[in-house]
């Protein structure tokens, strides 16, 4: 009986570690994806004519 309990504890611990590791991977992937979206939107807005014609950094508005 002792060995069965020990085996079940190890299984639960291992599954918990696996789930924790998966969440870490998901979190990392989400951060990477979010960063890519930010870069793409920044590049998109920087390609607008107002931004290109202004001498200011990319703010999405022209300088008057």
Secondary structure, DSSP 8 states (H G I E B T S, - for coil): -HHHHHHHHHHHHHHHHHHHHHHHHHHHHHHHHHHHHHHHHHHHHHTSHHHHHSSS-S-SS---
